[in-house]
Each structure stands twice: as C-alpha cells, then as structure tokens.
Amino acid sequence: MSSDKTPPPEDTPQMAAFRRTILHPLKLRLFMLRRLPMAYLAGLRVQRLTTDEAAVTISFKYLTQNPFRSIYFACLAMAAELASGVQAMMHVSSGAPVSMLVTGLEAQFTKKAVGLITFTCPDGASISKAVAESRTTGEGRTVVATSTGVDEAGDVVAVFRIVWSFRTKKTS
C-alpha cells in the first residue's frame, strides 16, 4: 500500500440505503438480531457510518462484564470488528458480489474498559480500494483496519488491528 492518502470513496445509492438501515435504531436492532445475535445481546450500537469512518459503542453491563468489573475482551473485540466490518459491508453492498472474511486479529489493551466505550475505524477508503481492486482483478485483497476504543474521558482503552480479506465471488 502506498503512503499517499487515498481519496474518499464515492457514495452510491446502495451504500446510502445500507447506511440508512444501519443508522436507524430499530432497523439496526432487527439486522443484528437476524445476522449478529451476539452483538444484539451485547448492546452494540453504530453511532456513525460514512464512506470513510465508522463508530460503534459498547457499554459495561451485566452481559458484557468479566470477573474484574470491566468489559470482557471478547465484547470489546466484537465492537472493534463491527466498526470496520460495517464499513466493509457497506462497500461490498454496491456492485458485484464480494466475499469478506476476518483472517487476522491483533489487540492491545491499555486501560480497564468501564462505562461507554466507542470504537472508531477510519479505514473506509482502504476498504473501498481493496473491494474495488478485487472486483477489477478477480483476485483477493487484504486490508488491515485499525479500530481504536476510547472511554468517556477520551482515554484509549484498546486498539485492535483486524485483517480483512476481500475476494470477488465467481459467477457461474
């Protein structure tokens, strides 16, 4: 990947429709209940979704706690993955079918996660580029998306690097 800043991806009608569904509270809950039931139970919420960036929140509560009175690391990973994954789903939704899969995960935890944690992933342009290249070449592409979780005080509690693989589906 070059060091040049990738221009923001174009917004398509399919992407706008996907974004409207995900940002509508009731439609998001129905989507998660159907496609991501654990995210539904954990109470994940998509706060922001653009072609460039997404923000997802998770709260400390009974279902997300660990024995140390903080948010369980797997729940944090779920929120971090959704912050990048919802962008990937949006970019995949416009155009030829593309499969997407997490192929790697790395995490750093810097502070106890309590209260409301917001994970932000600013890698929409890189995701869009990988999806477009896969559609053009028919070959797989990978992107390392970084989701950073901050607490209500603005302190970083965790940073996740999620490796996404994109490959155009073969039509027969």
Backbone torsions as a table, in degrees:
resi	resn	phi	psi	omega
1	MET	NA	137.4	-177.6
2	SER	-80.2	164.3	-180.0
3	SER	-83.0	-7.6	178.0
4	ASP	-64.5	144.0	177.2
5	LYS	-72.9	123.4	179.9
6	THR	-73.2	133.5	179.5
7	PRO	-66.4	153.9	179.6
8	PRO	-60.1	140.0	179.0
9	PRO	-69.2	154.3	178.2
10	GLU	-75.0	144.2	177.2
11	ASP	-88.1	128.2	179.1
12	THR	-107.3	164.3	177.0
13	PRO	-58.8	-36.0	178.4
14	GLN	-65.7	-39.9	178.6
15	MET	-66.4	-40.7	179.0
16	ALA	-63.4	-41.0	178.7
17	ALA	-65.4	-42.8	177.5
18	PHE	-60.7	-45.4	-179.2
19	ARG	-62.0	-41.8	177.9
20	ARG	-60.7	-40.1	179.0
21	THR	-65.9	-47.5	-175.8
22	ILE	-68.7	-34.0	-177.5
23	LEU	-86.1	-7.6	175.9
24	HIS	-84.6	119.9	-172.8
25	PRO	-54.1	-46.5	-178.6
26	LEU	-69.1	-44.2	179.6
27	LYS	-64.5	-35.7	176.8
28	LEU	-63.4	-45.8	179.9
29	ARG	-61.5	-42.4	178.3
30	LEU	-64.9	-42.3	177.1
31	PHE	-58.7	-48.2	-178.3
32	MET	-67.8	-38.7	178.9
33	LEU	-60.3	-38.2	-179.2
34	ARG	-79.8	-44.9	-171.5
35	ARG	-104.9	-28.3	-176.0
36	LEU	-136.0	66.9	-172.9
37	PRO	-60.4	-33.2	178.4
38	MET	-68.6	-35.9	176.3
39	ALA	-65.1	-36.9	176.8
40	TYR	-62.7	-48.5	-179.3
41	LEU	-63.9	-35.2	179.9
42	ALA	-76.0	-14.0	177.7
43	GLY	80.7	28.9	177.7
44	LEU	-64.5	145.3	178.2
45	ARG	-135.2	134.3	174.4
46	VAL	-88.3	114.2	-177.6
47	GLN	-89.0	-33.3	-176.1
48	ARG	-149.4	140.0	176.8
49	LEU	-148.8	114.1	174.4
50	THR	-126.6	178.0	177.4
51	THR	-66.5	-20.5	-178.2
52	ASP	-98.9	-32.1	-165.9
53	GLU	-150.5	152.4	174.0
54	ALA	-138.1	150.2	176.4
55	ALA	-132.2	131.7	-178.4
56	VAL	-128.3	137.7	179.0
57	THR	-112.1	152.4	172.6
58	ILE	-141.5	140.8	-178.4
59	SER	-111.0	150.9	171.6
60	PHE	-73.4	121.2	176.8
61	LYS	-155.8	-178.6	-174.8
62	TYR	-53.8	-47.7	-176.2
63	LEU	-74.8	-15.2	-178.4
64	THR	-107.5	1.0	-174.3
65	GLN	-81.9	157.5	170.5
66	ASN	-115.0	176.5	-178.8
67	PRO	-66.8	-9.6	-176.3
68	PHE	-99.4	14.6	178.3
69	ARG	60.3	44.6	172.1
70	SER	-143.6	178.1	-179.0
71	ILE	-76.1	131.4	179.7
72	TYR	-59.0	137.8	-175.1
73	PHE	-58.2	-34.0	-179.6
74	ALA	-66.9	-33.4	176.4
75	CYS	-69.6	-37.9	175.4
76	LEU	-63.5	-41.8	178.9
77	ALA	-62.9	-37.8	178.9
78	MET	-63.0	-43.6	178.8
79	ALA	-67.0	-41.2	179.3
80	ALA	-64.0	-42.6	179.6
81	GLU	-65.2	-40.5	-179.9
82	LEU	-64.4	-34.3	179.2
83	ALA	-61.1	-37.0	176.5
84	SER	-88.6	-36.6	-176.4
85	GLY	-66.1	-35.1	179.5
86	VAL	-68.1	-33.0	174.3
87	GLN	-66.8	-44.3	179.5
88	ALA	-60.4	-45.2	179.1
89	MET	-60.7	-39.9	179.6
90	MET	-64.2	-44.7	-178.8
91	HIS	-70.1	-34.7	178.7
92	VAL	-70.3	-28.5	-175.2
93	SER	-66.1	-18.6	-178.3
94	SER	-109.5	105.0	177.5
95	GLY	121.2	-166.0	-179.0
96	ALA	-59.3	148.0	-178.0
97	PRO	-60.6	133.5	178.8
98	VAL	-131.1	131.8	175.1
99	SER	-85.7	148.4	179.4
100	MET	-134.5	142.7	-175.1
101	LEU	-153.8	138.5	172.7
102	VAL	-78.0	125.6	-179.5
103	THR	-115.8	-5.3	178.8
104	GLY	-163.7	155.9	-179.4
105	LEU	-152.3	133.2	175.7
106	GLU	-134.9	138.9	-178.1
107	ALA	-136.4	147.1	172.8
108	GLN	-128.9	130.0	179.1
109	PHE	-111.3	126.4	-174.1
110	THR	-116.1	-14.9	-177.7
111	LYS	-156.6	151.8	176.8
112	LYS	-60.8	129.5	-176.6
113	ALA	-93.4	105.4	175.7
114	VAL	-132.6	157.1	-179.6
115	GLY	80.2	-146.6	179.9
116	LEU	-96.4	124.0	179.5
117	ILE	-112.8	131.7	179.1
118	THR	-113.5	121.0	176.1
119	PHE	-98.7	127.2	178.9
120	THR	-119.2	134.0	177.3
121	CYS	-125.5	114.1	-177.8
122	PRO	-96.6	26.8	-171.1
123	ASP	-102.6	24.0	-179.5
124	GLY	-58.4	-38.3	-179.4
125	ALA	-65.3	-41.6	178.8
126	SER	-66.5	-39.7	178.3
127	ILE	-64.3	-45.9	179.2
128	SER	-59.1	-43.3	-179.9
129	LYS	-62.8	-43.7	-179.7
130	ALA	-64.8	-42.0	179.2
131	VAL	-63.7	-44.9	179.6
132	ALA	-62.9	-42.8	179.2
133	GLU	-64.4	-39.1	178.2
134	SER	-65.0	-40.3	177.7
135	ARG	-65.2	-37.8	-178.4
136	THR	-71.8	-46.4	-173.7
137	THR	-93.1	-22.2	-174.8
138	GLY	79.2	1.2	-179.5
139	GLU	-100.5	160.6	178.1
140	GLY	-73.1	150.5	176.5
141	ARG	-135.1	148.5	176.6
142	THR	-121.1	152.4	177.2
143	VAL	-137.7	136.2	171.6
144	VAL	-97.9	110.9	-179.9
145	ALA	-100.4	134.6	-179.4
146	THR	-106.7	124.1	176.3
147	SER	-114.7	122.1	-178.0
148	THR	-109.1	126.5	-179.9
149	GLY	-101.3	128.4	177.8
150	VAL	-124.1	149.1	178.3
151	ASP	-88.7	-176.2	-176.4
152	GLU	-65.5	-22.7	177.7
153	ALA	-84.5	-5.4	-179.1
154	GLY	89.7	6.8	179.0
155	ASP	-84.4	137.9	178.0
156	VAL	-72.2	127.3	177.9
157	VAL	-105.2	-27.7	-179.4
158	ALA	-161.4	150.1	174.3
159	VAL	-129.5	125.4	179.0
160	PHE	-115.2	136.2	172.5
161	ARG	-113.8	114.3	-175.7
162	ILE	-110.6	125.1	178.4
163	VAL	-91.7	117.1	177.8
164	TRP	-104.4	139.0	174.8
165	SER	-113.3	133.1	178.5
166	PHE	-123.3	134.7	178.0
167	ARG	-146.3	130.1	177.4
168	THR	-63.6	134.2	178.2
169	LYS	-75.4	138.2	179.3
170	LYS	-78.5	133.0	176.9
171	THR	-99.0	135.9	-178.4
172	SER	-119.0	NA	NA
